[in-house]
Amino acid sequence: MNFNFLSPLYLFGILGIAAPVLIHLMARHQKKYQSFSAIFLLLQSKNRSIKQSKPNKRFLLFIRCLGIILLSLAIASPILSLGDSTNLSNDSSTAIVFILDDSYSMATQTNQNSYYNRAVKLLLGVIHSLSAKSTYSIVLASSPSRVLLSWTANPDKAKNILKSSLPTSRTTDIGNAIKKSLVLLEEVQQINKLIYILTDRDKNGWDEAAFSSIKEITSNTFNIVDVSKVPRKKNKAAIKHTEIQQEFLNSSRVIKVKVITANLSQSKPINDLKVTLWINGKKQTERTLDIPSNSSTEKEFSIPLQNNNSINGEARIENDSLLNDNIRFFSYQPDPTIKTLLVDGDPNTIEHQSETFYLERALNPFTSSLSNIQPTVSTLTELSRHNLFDYSVIILCNINNLPLGYEQELEKFVLRGGAIFISLGNRVDAKFYNEKLGNILPVFLKSVYQVITNNEPFRLLIKPSKHPVLKIFKKQILEEMKSAEFHSFYSVVARENTKFTTPIVFNNGFPAMIESNIGKGKVVLYASSIDRDWNNFPIQPTFLPWIQRWVKYSARGLDSLTHKDLLVGQPFNWKLFSTDNKAYIVTPEGEIIIPPSVDGKIIFKDTYTPGIYQLFRSTRVSNIKSKPFSPPRLPSNAEPAGVFTVNVDLTESSSIKITDEAINNLMPKANIIFSSDPQKSILESRNEGISLFRYCMMLAGAMLLLEGWLVRKE
């Protein structure tokens, strides 16, 4: 027969018996009373007798001391075992794996403390109660699960590691943490092998698929400790999504930020929830929201765009018990000014009949200060006056020749990274294109296809595509593009040993757009005219966004526009334009990382910190190392290449708990013990002890009642 106490420090409460003992000793020296004969006669004259209660003072002292002792014992939570020794310090043949949930829901605040801090405190208490010969390991349960501390018997080592640990921004993955724990237990020789899981028991972390391979486990005991069984405030809301887009108005440009906020409560609506928008570290505006229970509300913010500098922002809501989901990061990179040279092969004194009339206005619909594409119109005779390397994109519109030897200048321009967009028309000399531009054009111009009289015109055959130019256009916009009527276009034939793609074709199957990479640059061929001579596309509403995106794409401008919004832990994939480029990633903490690349492809996996990651590239050397490494600073020639954002996964914000029955169904053959105190679960699972808390409290109450009855007439 053995006794153990879950909270032995409370045994110091037994020292409280000193109080009644001191009172008893002080009461022994009472004052003496002098009797007077007159008063004695008056008292004796009464016709009744009074019997005064005189309890035994020492017995009363014993009752009071016993009550204090029983109360202290009850609070210390005694455990009685009828078997062998139950003292943890006497056990030297047990290996324990502690699974510690460090997901971001464990950062939930309660009484100025978090679930995670409570779990660490309980875990340290258990570790210090183990014998020096006991061995244990700690596995973190956030995704992906990992070993925080391998097998050890040194409590100081565990204390140092746990004290410095913090909850992460990841989701919970209990199933894979159990798998890792079972692998660890196979490494040790102890007979008794136990697994303890300290978690908030949020249902989202118990994925049924992860438990499919451990359902047949029978030999291990699982002790599941719920650290969330304490009073707390509710995690009432979370920012679900942010969406940002740039709009062009008549007199200014604005950025519109759409913020979607979710009410996490299943039954209570939220009134007057404050939502604030922060741009580049400064608070811009604040709104209030009313959100019905278990639903989401959308709010749109508008911000004037003063320049083309990048925008890094945050949407925030007022604090509740869980801070991680109260903020959502977003980023937007307005297009830099793209200098574009428009070479008009068919100029006209009547402005709207010029080849570049519609093109110029589509590229710059407002004043040049408000547009991110800056077009410059040139005729063929003026072309030699321009330095091609002052421009990002050259658009050749229905030209029939070039200045002598100028095709070599165009070839140098595109080989060094420039973009050439070629549109055809009635002035094009196919022989000149086939002979002089063969180094940059991957196809031969064959013949002009024209609509036969009274026949249906040709139309673009555009389908939903992953092409960077087309992927943002929704189905309705693509259908509107199909309404454009084409009466003429050039057919083409591929040159030998050339590579190109046809992102858009006509409804008869002939290519409408031909795209190829030449050196570091890009060449795009449009098989029809850019004015209204061969089609009516330039007067369609969809022509403006269509041609603008082609120009931005050709100039590599869409990289910064279409950044990725990832969740914590999702890898970032980046395709460099050239294998000679070196890539740099600056994390939210300011650390500079050079990720390794394979054939110009980069996969960056360390996205476990929410925030905004900045991308840079330089042209000195490529990323040849196999592992990421961190230089002290960016090189002087590093250029911004875009951003991507990482935010928390809101599935972790749900506070719906998994039931005991559901856990038993996940591991039907395992021995599972549920508790809110790991020490109690250890004693109960290892010693089959009996808790004496209730009995001690009942006896303490009985002592108080007895003491009150004894002194009722004193």
GUMARKE-867220 format. One line per 2 residues: number of its first residue (from 1); their letters; for each residue x, z, y of C-alpha. Coordinates in steps of 0.1 Angstrom, whole numbers. Layout:
// GUMARKE-867220
NUM) a) X,Z,Y; ...
This chain:
// GUMARKE-867220
1) mn) 0,0,0; 14,-10,34
3) fn) 4,-11,70; 13,-38,95
5) fl) 2,-41,132; -4,-74,150
7) sp) 2,-58,184; 25,-28,177
9) ly) 33,-23,214; -2,-8,218
11) lf) 9,21,196; 26,36,226
13) gi) -9,45,237; -7,74,212
15) lg) 14,91,238; -18,95,257
17) ia) -26,126,237; -3,144,261
19) ap) -31,145,287; -56,166,267
21) vl) -28,189,255; -17,196,291
23) ih) -52,202,301; -57,227,272
25) lm) -25,246,281; -35,248,318
27) ar) -70,261,309; -56,290,289
29) hq) -48,310,320; -83,315,334
31) kk) -94,338,363; -105,373,356
33) yq) -141,383,367; -150,419,379
35) sf) -184,432,368; -207,450,392
37) sa) -233,475,379; -261,463,402
39) if) -258,427,390; -255,439,354
41) ll) -289,458,358; -305,427,372
43) lq) -293,405,344; -304,430,318
45) sk) -339,432,333; -347,397,321
47) nr) -371,395,292; -351,369,274
49) si) -317,366,259; -291,339,265
51) kq) -266,328,239; -237,310,254
53) sk) -220,282,234; -184,290,228
55) pn) -168,260,209; -134,264,193
57) kr) -110,252,220; -83,242,195
59) fl) -107,222,174; -119,204,206
61) lf) -83,196,214; -79,181,179
63) ir) -110,159,183; -98,146,216
65) cl) -63,138,204; -76,121,173
67) gi) -99,99,193; -70,87,215
69) il) -49,81,183; -77,61,167
71) ls) -83,40,198; -46,31,201
73) la) -44,22,164; -75,-1,168
75) ia) -60,-20,197; -27,-24,178
77) sp) -48,-43,151; -37,-26,119
79) il) -36,-46,86; -38,-28,53
81) sl) -23,-44,22; -28,-31,-13
83) gd) -2,-54,-28; 36,-56,-24
85) st) 53,-52,9; 36,-71,37
87) nl) 62,-66,64; 74,-100,76
89) sn) 109,-87,79; 111,-81,42
91) ds) 103,-117,33; 134,-139,29
93) st) 120,-168,9; 96,-185,34
95) ai) 101,-218,53; 77,-224,81
97) vf) 71,-255,102; 54,-248,135
99) il) 35,-278,149; 33,-274,187
101) dd) 7,-295,206; 25,-306,237
103) sy) 0,-333,248; -12,-333,284
105) sm) -45,-316,276; -24,-285,268
107) at) -16,-283,305; -52,-271,311
109) qt) -50,-241,334; -67,-208,326
111) nq) -62,-176,345; -31,-191,363
113) ns) -16,-200,329; -18,-230,307
115) yy) -27,-235,270; 9,-246,264
117) nr) 24,-215,279; 1,-194,258
119) av) 10,-214,227; 48,-209,235
121) kl) 43,-172,240; 24,-168,207
123) ll) 50,-189,189; 79,-168,202
125) gv) 61,-136,192; 58,-149,156
127) ih) 95,-161,155; 107,-127,166
129) sl) 86,-110,138; 103,-131,111
131) sa) 133,-118,92; 168,-131,99
133) ks) 167,-149,66; 135,-168,73
135) ty) 139,-204,83; 116,-224,105
137) si) 114,-257,124; 93,-269,153
139) vl) 75,-303,155; 59,-316,187
141) as) 24,-331,181; 22,-355,210
143) sp) 25,-392,202; 49,-402,188
145) sr) 55,-369,170; 91,-357,169
147) vl) 112,-327,158; 120,-303,187
149) ls) 140,-279,166; 153,-285,131
151) wt) 157,-258,105; 171,-226,120
153) an) 169,-188,117; 182,-181,152
155) pd) 154,-169,174; 175,-171,206
157) ka) 180,-208,200; 143,-213,196
159) kn) 136,-192,227; 159,-213,249
161) il) 144,-246,238; 108,-234,240
163) ks) 112,-218,274; 126,-250,289
165) sl) 99,-272,273; 68,-285,292
167) pt) 37,-303,281; 40,-340,282
169) sr) 18,-368,295; 12,-381,260
171) tt) -19,-380,237; -22,-358,206
173) di) -14,-371,171; -18,-342,147
175) gn) -19,-364,116; 16,-379,121
177) ai) 29,-345,131; 18,-331,97
179) kk) 35,-360,80; 67,-352,97
181) sl) 63,-316,88; 59,-324,51
183) vl) 91,-344,52; 109,-314,67
185) le) 96,-291,41; 110,-313,14
187) ev) 145,-306,28; 144,-268,20
189) qq) 144,-249,-13; 122,-219,-4
191) in) 92,-212,-26; 68,-203,1
193) kl) 63,-232,25; 38,-228,54
195) iy) 26,-250,83; 12,-236,115
197) il) -5,-258,140; -9,-244,176
199) td) -33,-267,194; -63,-268,217
201) rd) -82,-286,189; -94,-315,210
203) kn) -111,-340,187; -93,-370,200
205) gw) -60,-358,185; -73,-358,149
207) de) -74,-394,140; -89,-400,106
209) aa) -66,-430,99; -35,-408,102
211) fs) -48,-384,76; -56,-410,49
213) si) -22,-405,33; -23,-367,33
215) ke) -58,-361,19; -45,-353,-16
217) it) -22,-324,-5; -29,-292,-24
219) sn) 3,-271,-25; 6,-264,12
221) tf) -12,-239,34; -22,-249,69
223) ni) -28,-223,95; -46,-238,125
225) vd) -44,-216,156; -67,-225,185
227) vs) -51,-215,218; -80,-227,239
229) kv) -103,-197,230; -100,-181,264
231) pr) -122,-183,295; -114,-213,316
233) kk) -126,-236,343; -139,-270,332
235) nk) -119,-303,334; -148,-318,353
237) aa) -136,-353,363; -108,-379,359
239) ik) -98,-412,376; -106,-438,350
241) ht) -93,-470,366; -79,-486,398
243) ei) -81,-522,406; -64,-539,436
245) qq) -67,-573,451; -58,-592,483
247) ef) -85,-609,503; -81,-634,531
249) ln) -104,-631,561; -107,-652,592
251) ss) -86,-630,614; -68,-606,591
253) rv) -58,-599,555; -70,-568,537
255) ik) -62,-550,505; -92,-538,485
257) vk) -87,-509,461; -115,-502,436
259) vi) -114,-467,422; -136,-458,391
261) ta) -140,-420,386; -156,-405,355
263) nl) -176,-373,351; -164,-356,319
265) sq) -193,-332,317; -220,-340,292
267) sk) -247,-322,311; -238,-314,347
269) pi) -236,-339,376; -208,-337,402
271) nd) -217,-336,439; -194,-343,468
273) lk) -162,-349,448; -134,-357,472
275) vt) -115,-389,464; -84,-398,485
277) lw) -62,-428,487; -25,-426,493
279) in) -3,-456,502; 35,-453,501
281) gk) 33,-415,502; 9,-413,531
283) kq) -28,-403,530; -49,-433,542
285) te) -86,-423,537; -109,-399,519
287) rt) -144,-404,505; -169,-382,486
289) ld) -186,-391,453; -218,-381,435
291) ip) -214,-387,398; -242,-382,372
293) sn) -233,-364,340; -213,-383,314
295) ss) -210,-414,336; -187,-432,360
297) te) -189,-441,397; -171,-469,416
299) ke) -158,-466,451; -140,-493,471
301) fs) -114,-487,498; -103,-514,523
303) ip) -68,-513,539; -54,-538,564
305) lq) -23,-556,552; 2,-557,580
307) nn) 31,-574,562; 43,-586,529
309) ns) 60,-554,518; 51,-539,485
311) in) 23,-514,482; 27,-483,460
313) ge) -3,-461,459; -22,-433,443
315) ar) -59,-425,440; -65,-387,437
317) ie) -94,-364,432; -96,-327,440
319) nd) -80,-304,414; -97,-289,384
321) sl) -84,-272,354; -64,-303,342
323) ln) -43,-319,369; -28,-348,349
325) dn) -59,-370,350; -67,-363,387
327) ir) -43,-391,398; -40,-428,391
329) ff) -11,-449,401; -13,-485,413
331) sy) 9,-510,429; 6,-544,445
333) qp) 32,-569,457; 18,-593,483
335) dp) 33,-628,480; 65,-633,500
337) ti) 65,-662,523; 70,-693,503
339) kt) 86,-721,524; 72,-754,511
341) ll) 82,-789,522; 53,-815,519
343) vd) 66,-851,518; 38,-874,529
345) gd) 42,-908,513; 11,-922,530
347) pn) 9,-909,566; -18,-921,589
349) ti) -25,-919,626; -60,-906,616
351) eh) -52,-871,606; -77,-866,578
353) qs) -66,-898,562; -31,-886,557
355) et) -19,-879,522; -11,-842,530
357) fy) -41,-834,552; -61,-814,525
359) le) -30,-800,509; -16,-786,541
361) ra) -48,-768,549; -53,-755,514
363) ln) -18,-740,514; -22,-725,549
365) pf) -59,-720,556; -52,-697,586
367) ts) -23,-693,610; 11,-692,596
369) sl) 15,-655,604; -13,-646,580
371) sn) -4,-669,552; 22,-663,525
373) iq) 28,-700,520; 45,-718,549
375) pt) 41,-756,546; 62,-781,566
377) vs) 51,-817,566; 77,-845,565
379) tl) 76,-883,562; 100,-902,540
381) te) 120,-913,571; 124,-876,581
383) ls) 132,-863,547; 170,-866,550
385) rh) 170,-843,581; 158,-814,560
387) nl) 180,-791,540; 162,-788,507
389) fd) 177,-754,500; 158,-740,529
391) ys) 126,-743,508; 113,-729,476
393) vi) 90,-757,467; 92,-795,474
395) il) 59,-814,470; 62,-852,468
397) cn) 29,-867,477; 23,-904,467
399) in) 58,-915,476; 71,-950,466
401) nl) 108,-944,472; 134,-920,484
403) pl) 164,-923,508; 194,-938,491
405) gy) 209,-913,466; 184,-886,474
407) eq) 172,-883,438; 206,-866,431
409) el) 198,-841,459; 164,-834,442
411) ek) 182,-829,409; 206,-804,423
413) fv) 177,-786,440; 158,-781,408
415) lr) 188,-773,387; 197,-744,410
417) gg) 162,-729,407; 140,-749,431
419) ai) 106,-762,422; 93,-798,426
421) fi) 56,-806,425; 48,-844,423
423) sl) 14,-859,430; 8,-896,424
425) gn) -14,-922,441; -19,-958,451
427) rv) 16,-962,467; 35,-950,437
429) da) 61,-974,422; 62,-966,385
431) kf) 94,-985,380; 111,-964,407
433) yn) 100,-931,391; 110,-942,356
435) ek) 144,-953,367; 154,-930,396
437) lg) 137,-897,386; 145,-898,349
439) ni) 167,-867,351; 139,-845,364
441) lp) 107,-862,350; 102,-856,312
443) vf) 77,-886,310; 75,-922,319
445) lk) 47,-934,341; 28,-960,321
447) sv) -3,-974,339; -32,-964,361
449) yq) -64,-955,344; -95,-963,364
451) vi) -132,-956,359; -152,-987,350
453) tn) -180,-995,374; -212,-975,366
455) ne) -193,-953,341; -190,-915,343
457) pf) -160,-903,362; -131,-885,345
459) rl) -132,-847,347; -107,-819,341
461) li) -110,-803,306; -101,-767,315
463) kp) -106,-738,290; -98,-701,294
465) sk) -60,-700,292; -31,-675,292
467) hp) -12,-698,315; 0,-677,345
469) vl) -18,-701,369; -51,-703,351
471) ki) -55,-668,334; -71,-652,365
473) fk) -98,-678,368; -131,-666,352
475) kq) -153,-689,332; -176,-697,362
477) il) -146,-708,383; -133,-730,355
479) ee) -168,-746,351; -167,-754,389
481) mk) -133,-771,385; -149,-793,359
483) sa) -173,-806,384; -145,-825,403
485) ef) -147,-862,398; -116,-883,391
487) hs) -118,-921,394; -81,-929,388
489) fy) -50,-913,373; -17,-923,358
491) sv) -11,-923,320; 23,-911,308
493) va) 45,-914,278; 71,-888,268
495) re) 108,-895,271; 130,-889,241
497) nt) 144,-855,236; 124,-839,264
499) kf) 103,-807,263; 72,-802,284
501) tt) 37,-787,283; 3,-800,294
503) pi) -16,-770,307; -45,-792,319
505) vf) -59,-825,305; -87,-848,313
507) nn) -118,-850,292; -105,-882,276
509) gf) -74,-862,264; -48,-877,288
511) pa) -26,-852,305; -36,-841,340
513) mi) -7,-816,346; 27,-818,331
515) es) 51,-789,334; 88,-788,324
517) ni) 118,-765,331; 149,-782,344
519) gk) 180,-760,346; 168,-728,365
521) gk) 140,-747,383; 106,-762,374
523) vv) 90,-796,378; 52,-801,378
525) ly) 36,-836,377; 0,-840,388
527) as) -13,-873,374; -38,-881,402
529) si) -37,-881,440; -36,-849,461
531) dr) -60,-865,487; -95,-880,482
533) dw) -83,-915,474; -85,-910,436
535) nn) -107,-879,433; -129,-855,452
537) fp) -111,-824,440; -96,-815,475
539) iq) -130,-809,490; -141,-786,461
541) pt) -140,-748,468; -118,-742,438
543) fl) -90,-765,451; -76,-739,475
545) pw) -69,-711,449; -59,-737,423
547) iq) -31,-754,444; -20,-721,459
549) rw) -14,-706,425; 5,-737,413
551) vk) 28,-734,443; 33,-696,438
553) ys) 39,-701,401; 64,-729,407
555) ar) 83,-707,432; 83,-678,407
557) gl) 59,-660,430; 34,-649,404
559) ds) 58,-625,388; 52,-600,415
561) lt) 15,-606,417; 6,-601,381
563) hk) 23,-568,372; 12,-547,342
565) dl) -8,-515,342; 3,-497,311
567) lv) -7,-464,294; 19,-437,286
569) gq) 39,-448,256; 30,-485,257
571) pf) 61,-508,258; 68,-530,288
573) nw) 77,-566,279; 97,-587,304
575) kl) 108,-623,300; 137,-631,323
577) fs) 139,-666,339; 174,-670,327
579) td) 196,-654,300; 223,-651,327
581) nk) 202,-626,346; 207,-588,344
583) ay) 176,-567,346; 172,-532,361
585) iv) 143,-508,359; 140,-479,383
587) tp) 119,-451,369; 95,-428,389
589) eg) 122,-401,389; 146,-426,405
591) ei) 168,-432,374; 183,-467,371
593) ii) 181,-481,336; 196,-514,324
595) pp) 175,-522,293; 190,-545,266
597) sv) 178,-580,262; 176,-605,234
599) dg) 175,-642,245; 162,-631,279
601) ki) 134,-609,265; 133,-572,273
603) if) 112,-546,256; 114,-513,275
605) kd) 98,-484,254; 106,-453,275
607) ty) 73,-453,294; 64,-416,288
609) tp) 64,-406,325; 33,-417,346
611) gi) 42,-434,378; 55,-467,393
613) yq) 85,-484,378; 104,-509,400
615) lf) 120,-541,386; 152,-557,399
617) rs) 174,-585,387; 208,-600,395
619) tr) 226,-630,384; 261,-616,376
621) vs) 259,-608,339; 232,-605,313
623) ni) 220,-574,295; 243,-577,265
625) ks) 243,-540,253; 221,-530,224
627) kp) 210,-497,240; 198,-488,275
629) fs) 223,-473,298; 221,-459,334
631) pp) 244,-471,362; 248,-448,392
633) rl) 234,-473,417; 219,-508,419
635) ps) 244,-536,426; 244,-552,461
637) na) 230,-585,448; 200,-570,429
639) ep) 167,-585,441; 132,-570,436
641) ag) 114,-587,408; 81,-568,407
643) vf) 67,-535,394; 46,-520,366
645) tv) 26,-488,366; 21,-463,338
647) nv) -9,-439,337; -22,-413,313
649) dl) -46,-422,285; -80,-407,294
651) te) -89,-402,258; -69,-370,260
653) ss) -91,-357,289; -121,-352,266
655) si) -125,-315,258; -148,-320,228
657) ki) -135,-298,200; -132,-307,163
659) td) -151,-284,140; -137,-265,110
661) ea) -158,-286,87; -144,-318,101
663) in) -108,-305,96; -116,-295,60
665) nl) -130,-330,54; -97,-345,67
667) mp) -77,-324,41; -103,-315,15
669) ka) -78,-301,-10; -56,-281,13
671) ni) -58,-244,19; -67,-241,56
673) if) -69,-209,76; -85,-209,111
675) ss) -74,-184,137; -68,-178,174
677) dp) -38,-156,167; -8,-169,147
679) qk) 5,-134,137; -29,-125,123
681) si) -31,-157,104; 4,-151,90
683) le) -5,-117,77; -38,-128,63
685) sr) -24,-159,46; 7,-142,31
687) ne) -5,-107,23; -43,-109,19
689) gi) -44,-78,41; -76,-60,54
691) sl) -81,-56,91; -87,-20,100
693) fr) -97,-27,137; -134,-22,132
695) yc) -130,10,112; -106,25,137
697) mm) -130,17,165; -159,32,146
699) la) -139,65,140; -128,66,176
701) ga) -164,63,187; -175,90,162
703) ml) -148,114,177; -161,109,212
705) ll) -197,116,201; -186,147,182
707) eg) -167,160,213; -198,154,234
709) wl) -220,173,210; -196,203,208
711) vr) -195,208,246; -232,201,253
713) ke) -240,237,263; -207,248,275
